[in-house]
């Protein structure tokens, strides 16, 4: 009988077994970072990065009943929320179990030892961007998947400020005289069904930020949004107020990065 420890080792040492690049091309090459990566609410079963600085979290489950889906979806989103609080320094320290600048040096040495070529500065900037925005791919992998879309969308609403996507994959094992034949299959992935409205209040004190989720019609979307599409989703009277503010941000030279449902903005200071 296949055990979860065996499944995790297999995924860590043979990430190419996952056909996730067919759906998410940015994740076609997964670099194993760590098993049992520690975060506040527990341990991520398997953590990957890509050469261009994307991050993938994997939670494994050998399914016994459909109720397991609710638990594992909530669990992996908790892990994603925790990971989104990390800096690149903390990410390296957790990955290498070292502290200080030595952790970053050791992290990049590990990548080079595995034959991975990355631009250190660009890679670090992209990893930090992924951490800051929660732009992760969350993979739930088991030997049998019973997709429960409503349960997934309920869980997604618990973290509308993150830009993650979820995919579910089956790995079917067939025993032979020489070992196991493993047949992977992507059986489910999320569509965007929730949008977050972020309200920022600044009254000569520390800014206060509220995040409110609201429902919209389910629409299959891929890639990043842009200013035109973002404004088209707003009520007309609110868009008229928001547009001059947005244009002022652009004139001031603020960095605006578009995600799948909204944007992040960074000031010069």
N, C-alpha and C positions, 0 to 999 in steps of 0.2 A: 504493500500500500504506500502511495506517495505521501510524504509528510511535508509540512510547510517549510521546514528548514532545508530540505532537499530542493524544493521549488525556489526558495530565495537564493540559494547557492547557484543554481542553474541560471537564474536571471542575472545574477551579478557577474558571473564569468562568461556568459553567452548572451549579451544583450541583443545581438543580431537576430535572436530567435523571435523577437517581437516585431510584427509587421506594421508597427505604428507609423512608420514613415510614409506608408501608402495614403494615410489620412492626414497626417500632420507632417509635411515635408521638412519643416524646421527641426524635427526630432528624428530624422532618418539615421543619424549616427549618435548613439548614446555612449557616453563615457562613464563607466562605473566609478562612483565616488566613494560610497561607503554603505555597508550593511548596518542596520540598527543605528541610524543617525539620530542623535539625541535632540529632542525639542522639549518644550515645557510640558506638553501633555502626554509625552510618551516617546516612542522610537519609530522612525520611519523605516519600514522593512528594507527597502533598497532605494538609494538616491543616485540619480544620474545627472550629468550635465552634458551639453553638446559643445563642440568646438566654437560655436558662435555665441555661447553664453546663455543658452536656455536651460531650464531646470525641470527635471521630471522626478516625481515622487511615485513610488510603487507600494501598494499594500496588497499582500497576498492573502487569499482565503481559500481553504478547501471546503466547498459548500456542502452543508448538511441540510439546510432549509432556507426558503426564500427570505425569512426574517433577517438573515445575516447581512443582507444588502443594506438595510437601514443602518445597522451598526457600523459597517465598514465605511460607508459613504460619509457619515457624520465624523467618523474617526479620522479619515484622511483629510477632510476639510479642516478639522481642528489642527492637524499637523501643518497644513499649508498656512493657516493663520499664524501659527507660532513661527514658522520659518520666515514669513514675511516681515518679522521684526528684527531679523538678523542683519548685521552689516557684513560686508565681504570679509573683514577681519574675523568676525565671530564664525562665519561660515567655514573659513579655513581652519580655525582653531578646533571647531567641532569635528571637522573631517580628519584632521591629523592628530588630534589629542595633544596638541602642543599649544603654547601661548606666545604672544608677542610676534615680532617680525619673522621669527623662525617658522611660524606656522604657514605664512604665505609662501616663503621660499620652499618649504617642504611640499606644499600643495602643488606648486608648479613643477617641482622635481618629479613628483609622482606622475604627472601628466606626461612629461618628457620620457620617463622610464617606460611608459606604456606606448611610446612611439607617437604620441599625439603632438601635433604642431599647432600652437596657438600664439596669437599676438598677446603678450601678457597684459599690456595696458588696455587694449580693446576688450579682451576677455574679462578682465576685472570690472571694467565699466559696465559691460552687458550683464554680468552676473549680479552686480549691485542693482542695476535697473530691474532685473527680474525679481530680486528680493524686495525692492521698494514698492513695486506695483503688484506683487503676488502673481506675476505672469508665469504660472506653472502649468505643466501637464500632469494631471493626476491619473494614474493607471491603477485600476482594480483588477487583479488577475487571479483566476481560480481554475479549478478543473471542470467546473460547471457553473454557468451564469444564467440566472433567471432575471432578465432586465425588468426593473420596476421604475419606469420613467418618472412617475409621480413622486416616488420616494426620493429620487435624485434631485428633482427640481425643488422639493421642500428643503432639502439640505443645502442646496446652492443659495437659497435666500438668506441663510444664516451668515453669509460673508459676501455681501454684494459689492464691497469695496475692492475685492481682489479680482484679478483678470484671468483666473484659471479656467482650464477646460478639463472635462472628465471623460475618460474612455474606459470601457470594460472589455476585457479580453479573456477568452478561454484558452487553456492549454490542455489539449487532449493527449493522454499518454497511452501508448499501445506497447505492451511488453513483447519483446522478441528474445531469441537466444543470445543475441549480442548486446542487449540492453533495452532502451526505450526508443520508440519512434514518437516524436513530439509534433503535434499538429496545432499550430496557433490559429486563432480566429478572433477578429474584432467583432463583438456582438452588440455594442451600444456605445453611443457618445452623446454628449449634451448639445442641445441647441440653446441659444440665448432666449430666455424667457423672463429675465428679471433685469431691470435697469436700476441704477442707484442715483439718487439726487443728493449731491453733497452741498450743504449750506455752510458757508464760512462767515462768521461774524467777527469783526475786529473793531473794538471800541477802546483804543489806547491801552490795551492790555493783551495778554496772550490770546491768540485766536482760538475760538471755540468752533469745533467742527461736528456737524450732525450728518449721519448717513441714513437715508431712508430708502427702503426698497419699495417698488411698486410694480404691479403686473402690467404687461402689455401683450398684445397678440403674439403667439409663438411664430417666430420667423427664422428660417434656416439662414445662418450667417457665417461667413468665414472672413478671416483677415481683420484688419483694423478699420475703425470708423474714421471719419474726417469731419471737418468743420461743417460742411454743407449738410451731411446726413445727421450730424448731431443736432444742428439747429432745426432741421425739419421735424424732429421728434418733439420739439418744445411747443407749448401753447404760444400762439402768435404774439400776444401781448408780452409774455416773458422773454421771447426771443428778441423783441425790439429793445428791451432793457439790457439784455445780456450782451448783444453784439457790440455796442460801443465799448463796453468794459473789456471784452475779448480783444478788440482791435487795439485798445490802449496797451494791453499786455504785450501784443506783438510789437508795437512801436517802441516799447521800453526794452525790447530785446530779450524778454523772458523765454526760456526754453519750454516748448509745449510738445509733449509726447502723446500721441494718440494710441489708445488701447482698443480693445474689442467693443467696449461699451461707453467709453468716455475718455478723459485725458488727465494727465498729470502736468503740473506747471512748476517750474523751478525759477527762482529769482536769481539775480546776479550776486546777491550778498550771501 
